[in-house]
Amino acid sequence: MTVAPAVAVTAPLPILLDVVDSSDRPAPAVTAAGKRRAVRHAAGRRNPLLKGVPSAPVLLGIATLAVAVGGAVSSAGGPDLASNVPAQLSAASALSGASGTGSVSTLEREVTVSRDSRQQALAESTDPELVEAAEAQAKQRNAALAQFAEQAQVQADKIALNQWVMPLTPVVLTARYGEYGLWASYHTGLDFNGNTGDPIMSVANGVVTFVGYDGSYGNKTVVTLEDGTEIWYAHQTTQSVSVGEVVQAGEVIGTVGATGNVTGSHLHLEVRPGGGDPVDPYQAMLVHGAVF
């Protein structure tokens, strides 16, 4: 049997007994009947040339093991094992302007992952129905925004049309709403300092509903606004409008004076929503765009 080159196996060898050759053993000496003489066997000593050599059964076992190991290595370590799997991974190139396509094969199952950054490919993959629906929604949104813009502009024009202005310039306040002291209860309006004869301007658009003398208010003019709010101008020297006349914000309606219950020339101005009790003119004028 031919033994193929095998992987060296290093293993401890079993301890063997001395091999004794019985062919050289002398015959026992014959003694008198009933007695035997002890004989020292010279062949009991082992041949020095065979010392350390395993016995035949052990050598046969080692050879068989080497053949088995060599056959396993030759069958499992064939040089064509790795070459049987084809390489199917291709690198993407940036020269074409696209991201490219790469594929990875897992033996018999191939999974291809592609990515394309070109706008043309994105356009081709877009659903025309979705595009049409998006365009319709955009048109509806633009129409709604345009309508809101028109409404906002109308409101802005209305506010600008009814924006309040100061009745005197420069503006110097000498008494505020709610103060106590010179008045029977509390001060019901704003006092604007001015010299006799200074022009008084209407603070808002409205209709003149009163022109005359009114006790402690002296010469008073009342302008009623569209929402029913009344603006009172008191202590005037002269009055230049008449009842029923329509006035605009900034239009002169009279002059500063010292008529009625006063200690000096000034304009007393009151704001009365709906013709009722007075409110703070300062806050009302700020709400309507007047700047102090």
Residue pairs with C-beta under 8 A, 6 or more apart in sequence:
1 67
3 63
3 66
3 67
4 67
4 70
4 71
4 74
5 70
6 66
6 67
6 69
6 70
7 66
7 69
7 70
7 73
9 62
9 65
9 66
9 69
13 54
13 58
14 54
14 58
16 54
16 55
16 58
18 44
18 46
19 46
19 47
19 50
19 55
20 43
20 44
20 46
21 43
21 47
22 43
24 42
24 43
25 41
25 43
26 39
26 41
26 42
28 36
28 39
29 37
29 39
31 37
54 62
85 107
86 105
88 103
88 104
88 105
88 110
89 102
89 103
89 104
89 105
90 101
90 102
90 103
91 100
91 102
92 99
92 100
92 101
92 102
93 100
94 100
97 118
98 116
98 117
98 118
98 121
99 115
99 116
99 117
100 115
101 112
101 113
101 114
101 115
101 116
102 113
102 114
103 110
103 111
103 112
103 113
104 110
104 111
104 113
105 111
159 289
161 205
162 204
162 205
162 225
162 226
162 249
162 288
163 204
163 249
163 288
163 289
163 290
164 203
164 204
164 249
164 284
164 285
164 288
164 289
164 290
165 201
165 203
165 204
165 249
165 250
165 290
166 201
166 203
166 285
166 290
166 291
166 292
167 192
167 200
167 201
167 202
167 203
167 233
167 267
167 269
168 192
168 193
168 194
168 198
168 200
168 201
168 256
168 267
171 192
171 292
172 192
172 193
172 194
173 190
173 191
173 192
173 193
173 292
174 191
174 192
174 193
174 266
175 187
175 190
175 191
176 187
176 190
176 191
176 280
176 282
177 187
177 188
177 189
177 190
177 278
177 279
177 280
177 281
177 282
178 186
178 187
178 280
179 186
179 187
180 186
180 187
181 187
182 263
188 270
188 278
189 232
189 234
189 268
189 269
189 270
189 271
189 278
189 281
190 268
190 269
190 281
190 282
191 266
191 267
191 268
191 269
192 266
192 267
192 269
193 266
194 256
194 265
194 266
194 267
195 256
195 265
196 237
196 255
196 256
196 257
196 258
196 265
197 237
197 255
197 256
197 257
198 255
198 256
199 252
199 254
199 255
199 256
200 233
200 236
200 252
200 253
200 254
200 255
200 256
200 267
201 249
201 250
201 251
201 252
201 253
202 223
202 231
202 247
202 248
202 249
202 250
202 251
202 252
202 253
203 231
203 249
203 269
203 285
203 290
204 223
204 225
204 231
204 249
204 288
205 225
205 226
205 246
205 247
205 248
205 249
206 223
206 224
206 225
206 226
206 231
206 246
206 247
207 223
207 224
207 244
207 245
207 246
207 247
208 221
208 222
208 223
208 224
208 241
208 242
208 243
208 244
208 245
208 246
208 247
208 253
209 222
209 223
209 224
209 230
209 243
210 220
210 221
210 222
210 243
211 220
211 221
211 222
211 239
211 241
211 242
211 243
212 219
212 220
213 219
213 220
213 259
213 260
214 220
214 234
214 260
215 260
215 261
216 260
216 261
217 232
217 234
217 235
217 260
217 261
217 268
218 234
218 235
218 236
218 257
218 258
218 259
218 260
218 261
218 262
219 234
219 235
219 236
219 237
219 238
219 239
219 254
219 257
219 259
219 260
220 232
220 233
220 234
220 236
221 232
221 233
221 236
221 239
221 241
221 253
221 254
222 230
222 231
222 232
222 233
223 230
223 231
223 233
223 247
223 253
224 230
224 231
224 275
225 231
227 273
228 273
228 274
228 275
229 271
229 272
229 273
229 274
230 270
230 271
230 272
230 275
231 269
231 270
231 271
231 272
232 268
232 269
232 270
232 271
232 272
233 253
233 254
233 267
233 268
233 269
234 260
234 267
234 268
234 269
234 270
235 256
235 257
235 258
235 259
235 260
235 262
235 265
235 266
235 267
235 268
236 254
236 255
236 256
236 257
236 259
236 267
237 254
237 255
237 256
237 257
237 258
237 259
237 265
238 254
238 255
238 257
239 253
239 254
240 252
240 253
240 254
240 255
241 247
241 253
241 254
247 253
256 265
256 266
256 267
257 265
258 264
258 265
258 266
262 268
269 281
270 278
270 281
271 278
271 279
271 280
271 281
271 284
271 285
272 278
272 279
273 279
282 292
285 292
286 292
